[in-house]
């Protein structure tokens, strides 16, 4: 008796997920269509979402969409604020600021900092200098290179 062996089927490449829109959403309103996004969630999260949607009297899909939109907006605001803070730090110190500095205390950075003079990063574990001044005065962090310039 002759038995035909089944040839293994070639493996199909796995999909990597949806690709983002190439036009950045600049198409006219009539041409835009909402996209479906699927996500696996734990049973407890699912139950919480359903309960919250019932309390608010909205469909679960609308609740999830609103949460995603609000979260995205919040992250954008945080990033924008972080950039503004970094720009403010990067502006450096002027002579008026330095008038309150009594001295510089050497230290080892325990986290990534930015030099108050040149704006360059001070990496965790590297030597830095912290200003010592009158109570209530602003504190500055400077890198080793700027210590010699001030």
Phi and psi restraints in degrees (value plus and minus 20) as a CYANA .aco file:
   2 UNK   PHI    -121.4   -81.4
   2 UNK   PSI     106.1   146.1
   3 UNK   PHI    -132.6   -92.6
   3 UNK   PSI     106.7   146.7
   4 UNK   PHI    -101.4   -61.4
   4 UNK   PSI     111.1   151.1
   5 UNK   PHI    -105.6   -65.6
   5 UNK   PSI     118.7   158.7
   6 UNK   PHI    -102.4   -62.4
   6 UNK   PSI     108.3   148.3
   7 UNK   PHI     -94.8   -54.8
   7 UNK   PSI     117.2   157.2
   8 UNK   PHI     -86.2   -46.2
   8 UNK   PSI     118.0   158.0
   9 UNK   PHI     -96.2   -56.2
   9 UNK   PSI     122.0   162.0
  10 UNK   PHI     -84.7   -44.7
  10 UNK   PSI     121.2   161.2
  11 UNK   PHI     -92.5   -52.5
  11 UNK   PSI     116.3   156.3
  12 UNK   PHI    -105.9   -65.9
  12 UNK   PSI     121.3   161.3
  13 UNK   PHI     -84.8   -44.8
  13 UNK   PSI     121.2   161.2
  14 UNK   PHI     -93.4   -53.4
  14 UNK   PSI     121.3   161.3
  15 UNK   PHI     -91.9   -51.9
  15 UNK   PSI     120.1   160.1
  16 UNK   PHI    -111.9   -71.9
  16 UNK   PSI     -16.4    23.6
  17 UNK   PHI      87.4   127.4
  17 UNK   PSI     156.5   196.5
  18 UNK   PHI     -88.6   -48.6
  18 UNK   PSI     127.8   167.8
  19 UNK   PHI    -114.7   -74.7
  19 UNK   PSI     122.8   162.8
  20 UNK   PHI     -86.3   -46.3
  20 UNK   PSI     135.3   175.3
  21 UNK   PHI     -81.0   -41.0
  21 UNK   PSI     118.1   158.1
  22 UNK   PHI    -101.0   -61.0
  22 UNK   PSI     -46.1    -6.1
  23 UNK   PHI    -109.1   -69.1
  23 UNK   PSI     -19.7    20.3
  24 UNK   PHI      48.2    88.2
  24 UNK   PSI      -0.7    39.3
  25 UNK   PHI      59.3    99.3
  25 UNK   PSI       2.6    42.6
  26 UNK   PHI    -111.6   -71.6
  26 UNK   PSI     -13.4    26.6
  27 UNK   PHI     -93.0   -53.0
  27 UNK   PSI     137.1   177.1
  28 UNK   PHI     -79.7   -39.7
  28 UNK   PSI     134.2   174.2
  29 UNK   PHI     -73.3   -33.3
  29 UNK   PSI     -59.1   -19.1
  30 UNK   PHI     -86.6   -46.6
  30 UNK   PSI     -48.6    -8.6
  31 UNK   PHI    -106.8   -66.8
  31 UNK   PSI     -38.1     1.9
  32 UNK   PHI     -96.9   -56.9
  32 UNK   PSI     120.1   160.1
  33 UNK   PHI    -150.5  -110.5
  33 UNK   PSI     124.0   164.0
  34 UNK   PHI     -86.0   -46.0
  34 UNK   PSI     128.5   168.5
  35 UNK   PHI    -125.2   -85.2
  35 UNK   PSI     129.8   169.8
  36 UNK   PHI    -113.7   -73.7
  36 UNK   PSI     111.3   151.3
  37 UNK   PHI    -140.6  -100.6
  37 UNK   PSI     104.2   144.2
  38 UNK   PHI    -129.2   -89.2
  38 UNK   PSI     123.7   163.7
  39 UNK   PHI    -167.2  -127.2
  39 UNK   PSI     122.6   162.6
  40 UNK   PHI    -108.1   -68.1
  40 UNK   PSI     113.8   153.8
  41 UNK   PHI    -150.6  -110.6
  41 UNK   PSI     137.3   177.3
  42 UNK   PHI     -88.8   -48.8
  42 UNK   PSI     136.3   176.3
  43 UNK   PHI     -77.8   -37.8
  43 UNK   PSI     -56.9   -16.9
  44 UNK   PHI     -88.2   -48.2
  44 UNK   PSI     -59.5   -19.5
  45 UNK   PHI     -85.7   -45.7
  45 UNK   PSI     -62.0   -22.0
  46 UNK   PHI     -78.9   -38.9
  46 UNK   PSI     -67.1   -27.1
  47 UNK   PHI     -82.5   -42.5
  47 UNK   PSI     -59.3   -19.3
  48 UNK   PHI     -84.1   -44.1
  48 UNK   PSI     -62.2   -22.2
  49 UNK   PHI     -84.4   -44.4
  49 UNK   PSI     -63.6   -23.6
  50 UNK   PHI     -83.5   -43.5
  50 UNK   PSI     -63.9   -23.9
  51 UNK   PHI     -83.7   -43.7
  51 UNK   PSI     -63.4   -23.4
  52 UNK   PHI     -84.2   -44.2
  52 UNK   PSI     -61.7   -21.7
  53 UNK   PHI     -82.4   -42.4
  53 UNK   PSI     -59.7   -19.7
  54 UNK   PHI     -84.3   -44.3
  54 UNK   PSI     -63.2   -23.2
  55 UNK   PHI     -80.6   -40.6
  55 UNK   PSI     -58.9   -18.9
  56 UNK   PHI    -107.0   -67.0
  56 UNK   PSI     -27.3    12.7
  57 UNK   PHI      38.5    78.5
  57 UNK   PSI      27.6    67.6
  58 UNK   PHI    -152.3  -112.3
  58 UNK   PSI     135.2   175.2
  59 UNK   PHI     -84.1   -44.1
  59 UNK   PSI     130.6   170.6
  60 UNK   PHI     -78.4   -38.4
  60 UNK   PSI     -59.8   -19.8
  61 UNK   PHI     -81.4   -41.4
  61 UNK   PSI     -59.2   -19.2
  62 UNK   PHI     -87.2   -47.2
  62 UNK   PSI     -59.8   -19.8
  63 UNK   PHI     -81.4   -41.4
  63 UNK   PSI     -67.4   -27.4
  64 UNK   PHI     -83.0   -43.0
  64 UNK   PSI     -63.0   -23.0
  65 UNK   PHI     -80.3   -40.3
  65 UNK   PSI     -64.1   -24.1
  66 UNK   PHI     -84.6   -44.6
  66 UNK   PSI     -60.4   -20.4
  67 UNK   PHI     -82.6   -42.6
  67 UNK   PSI     -64.9   -24.9
  68 UNK   PHI     -83.7   -43.7
  68 UNK   PSI     -63.6   -23.6
  69 UNK   PHI     -83.4   -43.4
  69 UNK   PSI     -65.1   -25.1
  70 UNK   PHI     -84.0   -44.0
  70 UNK   PSI     -61.8   -21.8
  71 UNK   PHI     -84.3   -44.3
  71 UNK   PSI     -62.9   -22.9
  72 UNK   PHI     -82.1   -42.1
  72 UNK   PSI     -64.6   -24.6
  73 UNK   PHI     -81.9   -41.9
  73 UNK   PSI     -61.5   -21.5
  74 UNK   PHI     -84.0   -44.0
  74 UNK   PSI     -63.9   -23.9
  75 UNK   PHI     -83.4   -43.4
  75 UNK   PSI     -62.2   -22.2
  76 UNK   PHI     -79.8   -39.8
  76 UNK   PSI     -61.9   -21.9
  77 UNK   PHI     -84.3   -44.3
  77 UNK   PSI     -60.4   -20.4
  78 UNK   PHI     -84.5   -44.5
  78 UNK   PSI     -63.7   -23.7
  79 UNK   PHI     -83.3   -43.3
  79 UNK   PSI     -64.6   -24.6
  80 UNK   PHI     -81.1   -41.1
  80 UNK   PSI     -62.1   -22.1
  81 UNK   PHI     -84.9   -44.9
  81 UNK   PSI     -59.6   -19.6
  82 UNK   PHI     -82.9   -42.9
  82 UNK   PSI     -58.6   -18.6
  83 UNK   PHI     -85.8   -45.8
  83 UNK   PSI     -61.8   -21.8
  84 UNK   PHI     -82.2   -42.2
  84 UNK   PSI     -61.2   -21.2
  85 UNK   PHI     -84.5   -44.5
  85 UNK   PSI     -64.7   -24.7
  86 UNK   PHI     -82.1   -42.1
  86 UNK   PSI     -59.0   -19.0
  87 UNK   PHI     -85.8   -45.8
  87 UNK   PSI     -59.8   -19.8
  88 UNK   PHI     -84.9   -44.9
  88 UNK   PSI     -60.4   -20.4
  89 UNK   PHI     -86.4   -46.4
  89 UNK   PSI     -59.9   -19.9
  90 UNK   PHI     -88.5   -48.5
  90 UNK   PSI     -34.8     5.2
  91 UNK   PHI     -87.9   -47.9
  91 UNK   PSI     -38.8     1.2
  92 UNK   PHI      62.9   102.9
  92 UNK   PSI    -193.0  -153.0
  93 UNK   PHI    -126.7   -86.7
  93 UNK   PSI     132.1   172.1
  94 UNK   PHI    -133.8   -93.8
  94 UNK   PSI     155.8   195.8
  95 UNK   PHI     -81.1   -41.1
  95 UNK   PSI     -52.0   -12.0
  96 UNK   PHI     -84.1   -44.1
  96 UNK   PSI     -61.7   -21.7
  97 UNK   PHI     -83.4   -43.4
  97 UNK   PSI     -60.1   -20.1
  98 UNK   PHI     -90.5   -50.5
  98 UNK   PSI     -36.3     3.7
  99 UNK   PHI     -85.5   -45.5
  99 UNK   PSI     -43.6    -3.6
 100 UNK   PHI    -109.1   -69.1
 100 UNK   PSI     -28.1    11.9
 101 UNK   PHI    -101.5   -61.5
 101 UNK   PSI     102.3   142.3
 102 UNK   PHI    -108.9   -68.9
 102 UNK   PSI     -49.6    -9.6
 103 UNK   PHI    -194.6  -154.6
 103 UNK   PSI    -199.8  -159.8
 104 UNK   PHI    -142.2  -102.2
 104 UNK   PSI     105.5   145.5
 105 UNK   PHI    -119.5   -79.5
 105 UNK   PSI     100.8   140.8
 106 UNK   PHI     -87.2   -47.2
 106 UNK   PSI     127.1   167.1
 107 UNK   PHI    -176.2  -136.2
 107 UNK   PSI     144.1   184.1
 108 UNK   PHI    -124.8   -84.8
 108 UNK   PSI     104.2   144.2
 109 UNK   PHI     -85.9   -45.9
 109 UNK   PSI     110.2   150.2
 110 UNK   PHI    -113.9   -73.9
 110 UNK   PSI     -28.7    11.3
 111 UNK   PHI    -172.3  -132.3
 111 UNK   PSI     150.4   190.4
 112 UNK   PHI     -89.6   -49.6
 112 UNK   PSI     109.2   149.2
 113 UNK   PHI    -144.1  -104.1
 113 UNK   PSI     155.3   195.3
 114 UNK   PHI    -142.1  -102.1
 114 UNK   PSI     116.9   156.9
 115 UNK   PHI     -87.5   -47.5
 115 UNK   PSI     109.5   149.5
 116 UNK   PHI     -92.1   -52.1
 116 UNK   PSI     -36.2     3.8
 117 UNK   PHI    -114.2   -74.2
 117 UNK   PSI     -73.5   -33.5
 118 UNK   PHI    -122.9   -82.9
 118 UNK   PSI     -34.7     5.3
 119 UNK   PHI      63.7   103.7
 119 UNK   PSI     -25.0    15.0
 120 UNK   PHI     -92.4   -52.4
 120 UNK   PSI     134.2   174.2
 121 UNK   PHI     -90.7   -50.7
 121 UNK   PSI     124.9   164.9
 122 UNK   PHI    -130.0   -90.0
 122 UNK   PSI      91.4   131.4
 123 UNK   PHI     -93.7   -53.7
 123 UNK   PSI     132.3   172.3
 124 UNK   PHI     -78.0   -38.0
 124 UNK   PSI     113.4   153.4
 125 UNK   PHI      71.5   111.5
 125 UNK   PSI     -28.6    11.4
 126 UNK   PHI    -113.5   -73.5
 126 UNK   PSI     142.0   182.0
 127 UNK   PHI     -96.6   -56.6
 127 UNK   PSI     118.5   158.5
 128 UNK   PHI    -161.6  -121.6
 128 UNK   PSI     154.6   194.6
 129 UNK   PHI    -154.2  -114.2
 129 UNK   PSI     112.7   152.7
 130 UNK   PHI    -129.2   -89.2
 130 UNK   PSI     115.9   155.9
 131 UNK   PHI     -91.5   -51.5
 131 UNK   PSI     124.3   164.3
 132 UNK   PHI    -137.2   -97.2
 132 UNK   PSI     104.6   144.6
 133 UNK   PHI    -162.9  -122.9
 133 UNK   PSI    -190.7  -150.7
 134 UNK   PHI     -84.7   -44.7
 134 UNK   PSI     132.3   172.3
 135 UNK   PHI     -74.9   -34.9
 135 UNK   PSI     114.1   154.1
 136 UNK   PHI      67.9   107.9
 136 UNK   PSI     -26.6    13.4
 137 UNK   PHI    -100.2   -60.2
 137 UNK   PSI     138.8   178.8
 138 UNK   PHI     -87.9   -47.9
 138 UNK   PSI     123.1   163.1
 139 UNK   PHI    -120.1   -80.1
 139 UNK   PSI     115.3   155.3
 140 UNK   PHI    -136.4   -96.4
 140 UNK   PSI     129.1   169.1
 141 UNK   PHI    -138.4   -98.4
 141 UNK   PSI     110.4   150.4
 142 UNK   PHI    -148.6  -108.6
 142 UNK   PSI     134.6   174.6
 143 UNK   PHI    -104.1   -64.1
 143 UNK   PSI     150.8   190.8
 144 UNK   PHI     -83.5   -43.5
 144 UNK   PSI     -56.4   -16.4
 145 UNK   PHI     -84.7   -44.7
 145 UNK   PSI     -60.3   -20.3
 146 UNK   PHI     -94.7   -54.7
 146 UNK   PSI     -41.9    -1.9
 147 UNK   PHI     -78.0   -38.0
 147 UNK   PSI     -58.7   -18.7
 148 UNK   PHI     -95.9   -55.9
 148 UNK   PSI     -43.8    -3.8
 149 UNK   PHI    -102.6   -62.6
 149 UNK   PSI     -44.3    -4.3
